[in-house]
Amino acid sequence: MKHLIKLFVSVSIVLLAILNLNAQKLTILHTNDMHSKLTGYGPESEYSPEITYNDGTIGGFARLAALLTGEKSKNKDATLILDAGDFLMGSLFHVSEEKTGFQLHLMKKMGYDYITLGNHEFDFGPETLANILNAAEEKGGYPNIVCSNIQFDKKSDADDKLEKIYNDGKIKPFAVINKNGLKIAVFGLLGIDAANVAPAKKPVTFEKPEDAAERTVKMLKSKYNPDLIICLSHSGIYPSEDGKSYYGEDIELAKEVKGIDIIISGHTHVETPKPVIIGNTYIVQTGCYVHNLGEINLTVKNGKISEFNFRLIQVNDTIKGDMKVHKEIQEQKEFINKNYLSKIGLSYNTKIGKTNFDLKINYKTLKSSNLGPFVADADKYYLKEKGINADFSMVASGTIRENILKGKKGILTVPDAFRVMSLGKGYDAVPGYPLAKIYITAKEVKKLSEIIVMSRPKGGDGYLYTSGLKIYINPNKMMLRKVQKIELNGKELDFSKKNKKLYSIIADTYLLSFIGRIKKMSHGLVTVVPKDKNGNPVTDMKNQLIDINSEKSGIQEAKEWIALIEYMKSFTKDDSGLPVIPERYKKGDKSLVDMSNENK
């Protein structure tokens, strides 16, 4: 009997060992849409990664690096660190990336294994992206990049530098690696919407994500037979209005393409407290701006995920930052000071103003968001102070990239202003989209107002804030008949055909480039033709750039983040000598007036 018991125990131990051999564990740490937010925020002057529990700021690479190191140490040989794109563009640090490759190389040193490309990696065009990658390579390298649906133009040489990097294998369509006995395939995608909002990517194009994914997954299964297939998808998901489900490109990807085990999602800046499960596919996303680190702990048994545990770890003041990373970032600030900010009379830590309340852009309540009107007013004020008047200014919600937060003390510095309007570049050495001026007829002001009214309920990136323009509507009227009255700077506009006068609009070049596309966007219902001051159609927005100092040679471009700084200077100062943002900006957008009840 004793022999039988011993035999049973021995067999049980062997069976458990065999079962354990078939059950491998893996930890995945992931981010998305970091947008060069190397420092914490809320406001930035309060960020102190050296000390814990002394500020309310969120994010920062020093804290993130410490988290990555700490979490990886728990499962060193079975941990992957991934990013789902838009790692660049969004702070003063991206300004120097083409010369230094600083952030990408830092990401490699922080342990990132694989990343994919987002739309904002193409903000300055494929050649600049290639220059950034080459600069990072010279510095010591960058994380492996995977993108399965990127396509290069054989007839154009504008993407040749990037194509060479791809052909050299430094950007790959996919990768297959081994971790803790698991064969893992990783591939990347850039989504349809992401591609559409990256006009500077040309002549680079992107294959339909589902087609590229279907082809890639089929090939991976037949050629490599991986235990796990992970897709880094810069496509995105959105929560439904009731908060009970999700929709979006990555949901459709999971439905249409079978065989993807995990989609690390990006682009839509959405936090998923729990994984979204579509069939056998898990979808997760961390939000944006290094606010969270995603952590997946999973077990693969007999070729299938048997356990999947996910959590978001907030990157906050409870985490003591990695001081080596912090020091490197501080040194990069000095590089930015010397090579960029000093040339326009600024420095990184210059105090520019103070606020006693938050100014925010909230995509769920864009009408009540107070930051949009503030930026529009700043643009108009700044140019007026330079002797350049305009009938009204416009700002698109999608170009506003960061809130202005009070924090504990409310003291604002230069990077706080830049982070609000951080996108793009012009034709000078100063970062940011330049402001330009176009002209349209009174009738076209009416048409544009109808488009504003029509698009606002949809929300999203195209919600337009204005300064100087007030629109009175009757929402009960038919589409394109809702605008009843328009005021420009308090005076009623005659928008009948007999008014031949031209009216001026100021906005950044990115937004103004869409004015001429209104006909296509409205399916031929509305036509607005941007014109110069003489009434000639504008074919190149570069010719409409505003020169804020005609006494200097060349065009001295106007930038919106500088407009914010200059606008703050106009406010009343407190006892500390800092200008304070007025209380009137606690209120949201008041440029649309409902007239439907006036005759009742």
C-alpha positions in Angstrom: 0.0 0.0 0.0 2.8 2.4 0.9 4.4 1.6 -2.5 1.2 2.5 -4.3 0.9 5.8 -2.4 4.6 6.7 -3.2 3.9 5.8 -6.9 0.8 7.9 -6.9 2.6 10.9 -5.4 5.5 10.5 -7.9 3.2 10.3 -10.9 1.2 13.4 -9.6 4.5 15.4 -9.3 5.5 14.4 -12.9 2.0 15.3 -14.2 2.1 18.7 -12.5 5.6 19.3 -13.9 4.3 18.5 -17.4 1.3 20.8 -16.9 3.5 23.6 -15.7 5.8 23.2 -18.7 2.7 23.8 -20.8 1.7 27.0 -18.8 4.0 29.9 -19.4 3.6 33.3 -17.8 4.3 36.7 -19.4 4.2 40.3 -18.2 3.5 43.1 -20.7 4.1 46.7 -19.7 2.7 49.2 -22.2 2.0 52.8 -23.0 0.5 54.8 -25.9 0.2 58.5 -27.0 3.0 59.7 -24.7 3.5 62.8 -27.0 7.0 63.7 -25.7 5.6 64.3 -22.2 9.0 63.7 -20.6 8.1 65.8 -17.5 5.1 65.6 -15.2 2.4 68.1 -15.4 -0.3 70.0 -13.5 1.4 72.6 -13.8 5.0 71.7 -14.7 6.6 74.0 -12.2 5.3 71.7 -9.4 6.8 68.5 -10.9 9.4 67.1 -8.5 10.2 63.4 -9.2 13.1 63.5 -6.7 10.5 63.7 -3.8 7.3 61.7 -3.2 4.0 62.9 -1.8 4.7 66.6 -2.2 2.8 67.5 -5.4 -0.3 66.6 -7.5 1.4 66.3 -10.9 0.9 63.3 -13.1 3.4 61.6 -15.5 7.0 62.2 -16.3 9.6 59.8 -17.8 11.7 59.7 -14.5 8.7 58.2 -12.7 7.8 56.0 -15.7 11.4 54.7 -15.9 11.3 53.8 -12.1 8.0 52.0 -12.6 9.3 50.0 -15.6 12.4 49.0 -13.7 10.4 48.0 -10.6 7.8 46.0 -12.4 10.2 44.3 -14.8 12.4 43.2 -11.8 9.5 41.0 -10.6 9.6 39.0 -13.8 12.7 40.0 -15.6 13.0 37.2 -18.2 9.3 37.2 -19.0 8.5 40.9 -19.5 7.8 42.9 -22.7 7.7 46.7 -22.8 5.6 48.1 -25.7 4.2 51.3 -27.0 1.3 51.8 -29.4 2.4 55.0 -31.2 2.3 58.8 -30.9 5.3 58.7 -28.6 6.5 62.0 -30.2 5.1 65.5 -30.6 3.5 67.4 -27.7 6.1 69.2 -25.6 9.2 71.4 -26.0 11.3 68.2 -26.0 10.1 67.2 -29.5 11.5 70.4 -30.9 15.1 69.1 -30.6 14.4 65.5 -31.6 15.4 65.8 -35.2 18.9 67.0 -34.1 19.4 64.9 -31.1 17.2 61.8 -31.2 17.1 62.2 -27.4 13.7 60.8 -26.5 13.8 57.7 -28.8 17.2 56.8 -27.5 16.0 57.4 -23.9 13.1 55.0 -24.5 15.5 52.3 -25.6 17.5 52.8 -22.4 14.3 52.7 -20.4 13.7 49.2 -21.7 11.2 49.5 -24.5 11.3 46.4 -26.7 8.8 47.2 -29.5 6.9 50.3 -30.6 4.7 51.3 -33.5 4.3 54.5 -35.4 1.4 56.9 -34.8 0.1 59.7 -37.0 2.0 62.4 -35.0 5.3 60.8 -35.8 4.6 62.1 -39.3 3.8 65.7 -38.2 6.9 67.1 -39.9 6.9 64.7 -42.8 8.6 61.3 -43.5 12.0 62.9 -44.1 12.0 64.5 -40.7 10.9 61.2 -39.1 13.8 59.6 -40.9 16.2 62.2 -39.5 14.9 61.7 -36.0 15.5 57.9 -36.3 19.0 58.5 -37.7 19.8 60.9 -34.9 18.7 58.4 -32.3 20.7 55.7 -34.1 23.8 57.8 -33.9 23.1 58.3 -30.2 23.0 54.6 -29.6 19.8 53.3 -31.1 16.1 53.2 -30.5 13.4 50.6 -29.7 12.4 48.1 -32.4 9.7 49.6 -34.6 7.0 47.4 -36.2 4.5 48.6 -38.7 2.7 46.2 -41.1 0.7 48.5 -43.3 3.1 51.3 -44.2 3.5 51.8 -47.9 6.1 53.9 -49.8 5.7 55.8 -53.0 8.0 54.3 -55.7 7.7 57.4 -57.9 8.5 60.0 -55.3 11.8 60.6 -53.5 10.2 62.5 -50.6 10.0 59.3 -48.5 13.2 57.7 -49.7 15.1 58.3 -46.4 12.4 56.6 -44.4 12.0 53.8 -47.0 15.7 53.1 -46.7 15.4 52.7 -42.9 12.5 50.2 -43.6 14.5 48.3 -46.2 17.5 48.2 -43.8 15.2 46.3 -41.4 15.2 49.1 -38.8 11.4 49.4 -39.2 9.9 45.9 -39.6 6.4 44.7 -40.5 6.5 42.2 -37.6 8.8 40.5 -35.2 8.9 37.0 -33.6 10.7 36.6 -30.3 11.0 34.0 -27.5 10.2 35.0 -23.9 10.0 32.5 -21.0 9.4 29.6 -23.4 6.7 31.5 -25.4 7.0 32.3 -29.1 5.5 35.7 -29.4 4.7 37.6 -32.6 4.4 41.4 -32.5 3.1 43.6 -35.4 2.0 47.2 -35.8 -0.8 49.1 -37.6 -1.7 52.7 -38.2 -5.5 53.2 -38.4 -7.7 54.8 -41.0 -8.5 57.9 -38.9 -4.9 58.3 -37.8 -3.8 58.2 -41.4 -6.5 60.8 -42.4 -5.3 63.3 -39.8 -1.7 63.0 -40.9 -1.6 65.2 -44.0 2.2 65.7 -43.8 2.8 61.9 -44.1 2.6 62.2 -48.0 3.8 60.5 -50.1 3.7 57.7 -47.5 0.3 55.8 -47.4 -1.1 53.1 -45.3 -2.9 49.9 -46.3 -6.3 49.2 -44.8 -5.5 47.9 -41.3 -7.9 44.9 -41.5 -6.3 43.8 -44.8 -2.7 44.1 -43.5 -3.7 42.4 -40.2 -5.4 39.5 -42.0 -2.4 38.9 -44.3 0.1 39.2 -41.4 -1.8 37.0 -39.0 -2.3 34.3 -41.6 1.4 34.4 -42.5 2.5 34.3 -38.8 0.4 31.3 -38.1 1.5 29.3 -41.1 5.2 30.2 -41.0 5.9 30.7 -37.3 3.0 29.2 -35.3 3.4 31.6 -32.4 1.9 31.0 -29.0 0.8 34.6 -28.8 0.1 37.3 -31.4 0.2 41.0 -30.2 -0.9 43.9 -32.4 0.3 47.4 -31.6 -2.6 49.3 -33.2 -2.6 53.1 -33.4 -6.3 53.0 -34.4 -8.3 53.3 -31.2 -11.5 52.7 -29.4 -14.2 54.9 -27.8 -16.5 54.3 -24.9 -20.2 54.3 -25.7 -22.4 57.1 -24.2 -23.8 54.8 -21.6 -20.3 53.7 -20.6 -21.2 50.0 -20.9 -19.4 49.2 -24.2 -16.8 50.4 -26.7 -16.7 51.1 -30.4 -14.1 52.1 -32.9 -11.5 50.8 -35.3 -9.8 48.3 -32.9 -13.2 46.8 -32.0 -13.9 46.2 -35.7 -10.3 44.9 -36.2 -10.9 42.3 -33.5 -14.2 41.2 -35.0 -12.9 41.0 -38.6 -9.5 39.4 -38.0 -9.4 36.3 -36.0 -6.2 35.1 -34.3 -5.0 38.4 -32.7 -4.7 37.6 -29.0 -4.0 41.1 -27.7 -4.5 44.6 -29.2 -2.4 47.3 -27.4 -4.5 50.2 -28.6 -3.7 53.9 -29.1 -4.7 57.1 -30.9 -8.0 57.8 -29.0 -6.5 58.7 -25.6 -8.9 56.4 -23.8 -8.3 54.6 -20.5 -9.6 51.0 -20.2 -9.9 50.2 -16.5 -10.7 46.6 -17.6 -9.7 44.8 -20.8 -12.3 44.9 -23.6 -12.9 41.4 -24.8 -14.0 40.7 -28.4 -14.2 37.0 -29.1 -10.8 35.7 -28.1 -9.1 39.1 -28.4 -8.2 41.4 -25.4 -8.0 45.1 -26.1 -6.4 47.6 -23.7 -5.3 51.2 -23.8 -3.7 53.5 -21.1 -5.1 57.0 -22.0 -2.3 59.4 -22.9 0.6 61.7 -21.8 2.2 59.1 -19.5 -0.7 59.4 -17.0 -0.7 55.6 -16.7 1.3 52.5 -17.3 -0.6 49.4 -18.5 0.4 46.1 -16.9 -0.8 42.7 -18.2 0.0 39.5 -16.4 -1.0 36.5 -18.4 -0.6 32.8 -18.5 -0.6 30.8 -21.8 -1.5 27.2 -21.5 -1.6 24.8 -24.5 -1.4 27.7 -26.9 -4.2 29.7 -25.4 -4.5 32.5 -22.8 -5.8 30.9 -19.7 -5.3 33.9 -17.3 -5.4 37.6 -18.2 -5.0 40.1 -15.4 -4.8 43.8 -16.3 -4.4 47.0 -14.4 -3.6 50.7 -15.0 -0.8 52.0 -12.7 -1.0 55.8 -12.4 2.3 57.5 -12.9 2.0 60.0 -10.0 3.8 61.5 -7.0 3.8 58.2 -5.0 6.6 57.1 -7.3 10.2 58.3 -6.8 11.7 59.0 -10.2 14.7 57.4 -11.7 17.3 60.1 -11.0 19.6 59.1 -13.8 16.7 59.6 -16.3 15.7 62.8 -14.5 19.3 64.2 -14.8 19.4 63.5 -18.6 16.1 65.3 -19.0 17.3 68.3 -17.1 20.4 68.4 -19.4 18.1 68.3 -22.4 16.2 71.3 -21.0 19.4 73.2 -21.1 20.0 72.2 -24.7 16.5 73.5 -25.6 17.1 76.7 -23.7 20.4 77.4 -25.5 19.3 76.3 -29.0 15.7 77.4 -29.2 14.2 79.4 -26.4 17.0 81.9 -25.9 16.6 83.0 -29.5 13.1 84.3 -28.8 14.0 85.8 -25.4 12.6 83.0 -23.2 13.8 80.2 -21.0 12.3 76.9 -20.0 11.5 77.9 -16.4 10.4 81.5 -17.0 7.2 82.3 -15.0 4.6 83.7 -17.4 1.4 84.0 -15.2 -0.9 82.5 -12.7 -4.3 80.9 -12.6 -6.8 80.4 -9.7 -8.8 77.8 -11.7 -8.3 75.1 -14.4 -8.8 75.9 -18.1 -9.7 72.7 -19.8 -10.6 71.1 -23.1 -13.1 68.4 -22.5 -14.3 66.4 -25.5 -17.5 65.3 -23.8 -18.5 68.9 -23.0 -16.8 71.0 -25.6 -19.3 73.8 -25.3 -18.6 74.3 -21.6 -14.8 74.0 -22.1 -13.2 77.3 -21.3 -9.7 76.7 -22.8 -10.9 77.0 -26.4 -12.2 80.6 -26.1 -9.1 81.6 -24.1 -6.8 80.4 -27.0 -9.0 82.1 -29.6 -9.0 85.4 -27.7 -5.2 85.1 -27.2 -4.6 84.8 -31.0 -6.7 87.8 -31.8 -5.2 90.0 -29.0 -1.6 89.1 -29.8 -1.9 90.1 -33.5 -3.9 93.2 -32.6 -1.0 94.3 -30.4 1.3 93.7 -33.3 -0.9 96.1 -35.4 -2.6 93.2 -37.3 -6.4 93.4 -37.0 -8.8 90.6 -38.1 -12.6 90.3 -38.0 -12.4 87.0 -36.1 -10.1 84.2 -35.1 -10.7 80.4 -35.1 -9.2 77.5 -33.1 -10.0 73.9 -33.6 -10.4 71.7 -30.5 -8.1 69.1 -32.0 -5.1 71.4 -32.0 -5.5 72.1 -28.3 -3.3 69.5 -26.7 -3.1 70.1 -23.0 -5.0 71.8 -20.2 -3.9 74.7 -18.1 -4.1 73.4 -14.6 -4.0 75.3 -11.3 -2.3 72.6 -9.3 -1.3 73.8 -5.8 0.1 77.2 -6.5 -1.2 78.1 -10.0 2.1 79.3 -11.3 2.5 78.9 -15.0 5.8 78.6 -16.9 6.8 78.5 -20.6 6.3 74.8 -21.1 2.7 75.1 -19.8 1.9 77.4 -22.6 3.7 75.4 -25.3 2.0 72.1 -24.3 -1.4 73.8 -25.0 -0.6 74.5 -28.6 2.4 72.3 -29.3 1.7 70.9 -32.8 3.4 71.6 -36.1 6.1 73.8 -37.4 6.4 76.6 -39.9 9.2 77.8 -42.0 11.4 79.3 -39.3 13.3 77.9 -36.3 10.4 78.6 -33.9 8.2 75.5 -33.2 4.5 75.5 -33.7 2.1 76.0 -36.5 2.2 79.6 -37.8 -0.8 81.9 -37.8 -2.1 83.0 -41.2 -4.8 85.4 -42.5 -7.4 84.7 -45.2 -10.4 86.6 -46.5 -13.9 85.4 -47.3 -17.1 87.2 -48.4 -20.0 88.0 -46.0 -22.0 85.2 -47.7 -19.2 82.8 -47.0 -19.0 83.9 -43.4 -22.7 82.8 -43.2 -21.8 79.5 -44.9 -18.9 78.9 -42.5 -21.1 79.8 -39.6 -23.6 77.1 -40.7 -20.8 74.6 -40.9 -19.7 75.6 -37.3 -23.3 75.1 -36.1 -23.6 71.8 -38.0 -20.4 70.3 -36.7 -20.6 71.4 -33.1 -23.1 68.8 -31.9 -20.8 66.1 -33.3 -17.9 67.3 -31.0 -14.5 65.8 -31.7 -11.4 67.4 -33.2 -13.4 69.7 -35.5 -15.2 71.7 -32.9 -14.3 75.3 -33.7 -13.8 78.1 -31.1 -13.9 81.7 -32.2 -13.1 85.2 -31.0 -14.9 88.2 -32.5 -17.7 86.0 -34.1 -21.1 85.6 -32.4 -23.7 83.4 -34.1 -27.4 83.6 -33.4 -29.3 80.4 -34.4 -32.7 78.8 -34.4 -32.0 75.1 -34.0 -35.5 74.2 -35.2 -34.7 75.4 -38.7 -33.5 73.1 -41.5 -29.8 72.3 -42.0 -27.8 75.2 -43.4 -30.8 77.5 -42.5 -30.2 77.7 -38.8 -28.0 80.9 -38.6 -30.3 83.9 -38.2 -27.9 86.6 -37.3 -24.1 87.1 -37.1 -22.1 89.7 -35.2 -18.5 90.6 -35.8 -17.0 92.3 -32.8 -20.4 93.4 -31.6 -21.7 94.7 -35.0 -24.3 92.9 -37.0 -23.1 91.5 -40.3 -25.0 92.0 -43.5 -24.5 88.6 -45.2 -26.7 89.3 -48.2 -25.3 88.9 -51.7 -25.2 92.7 -52.1 -22.4 93.0 -49.4 -19.2 92.5 -51.5 -16.8 93.3 -48.7 -14.2 90.8 -47.7 -13.8 89.7 -44.0 -10.6 88.4 -42.5 -10.0 85.3 -40.4 -6.9 84.4 -38.5 -6.1 80.8 -37.6 -3.1 78.5 -37.7 -2.2 77.1 -41.1 -3.3 73.6 -40.2 -6.9 74.7 -39.6 -7.0 77.1 -42.5 -5.9 74.4 -44.9 -9.3 72.7 -44.2 -11.4 75.8 -45.1 -10.9 75.1 -48.8 -12.0 71.5 -48.3 -15.4 72.5 -46.9 -17.1 71.6 -50.2 -15.8 68.1 -50.1 -16.5 67.8 -46.4 -20.1 68.9 -46.8 -20.6 66.7 -49.8 -20.9 69.6 -52.2 -23.5 71.5 -50.2 -21.2 74.4 -49.1 -18.3 76.1 -50.8 -16.0 78.5 -49.1 -13.0 79.8 -51.1 -10.1 81.3 -49.1 -8.9 84.5 -50.6 -6.0 87.0 -50.2 -6.8 90.6 -49.4 -7.4 91.4 -53.1 -9.9 88.7 -53.5 -7.8 86.2 -55.3 -8.2 82.5 -54.4 -5.4 81.2 -52.1 -3.5 78.3 -53.6 -0.7 78.2 -51.1 -1.3 79.0 -47.4 2.4 79.9 -47.1 1.6 83.1 -48.9 -0.8 84.1 -46.2 1.5 83.8 -43.3 1.3 86.7 -40.8 4.6 88.7 -40.4 4.7 90.2 -36.9 7.8 92.3 -37.6 8.0 93.6 -41.1 11.2 95.5 -40.2 13.2 92.3 -40.1 14.1 90.4 -43.3 11.9 87.4 -44.1 8.6 86.5 -42.3 8.6 86.6 -38.5 6.0 84.0 -37.9 3.3 84.3 -35.2 2.8 81.2 -33.1 -0.2 80.4 -30.9 1.8 79.3 -27.8 3.6 82.6 -27.9 0.3 84.4 -28.3 -0.8 82.7 -25.0 2.3 84.0 -23.2 1.8 87.5 -24.6 -1.9 87.5 -23.8 -1.2 86.6 -20.2 1.1 89.6 -19.9 -2.0 91.9 -20.4 -3.8 90.7 -17.3 -3.8 92.4 -13.9 -0.9 91.4 -11.7 -1.2 90.1 -8.2 1.1 90.9 -5.2 3.7 88.5 -6.5 4.0 90.5 -9.7 2.5 87.7 -11.9 -0.4 88.4 -14.2 -3.5 86.4 -13.3 -6.0 84.9 -15.7 -9.3 86.7 -15.3 -12.3 85.0 -13.6 -14.4 85.5 -16.8 -12.6 82.5 -18.3 -14.2 80.2 -15.8 -17.2 80.2 -18.2 -17.3 78.1 -21.4 -18.0 79.0 -25.0 -20.6 81.8 -25.4 -20.2 82.4 -29.2 -23.4 80.5 -30.1 -26.8 82.1 -29.0 -30.1 80.1 -29.2 -32.9 82.4 -30.5 -35.6 79.7 -30.7 -37.5 81.0 -27.6 -37.3 84.7 -28.5 -40.7 84.9 -30.2 -42.6 82.7 -27.7 
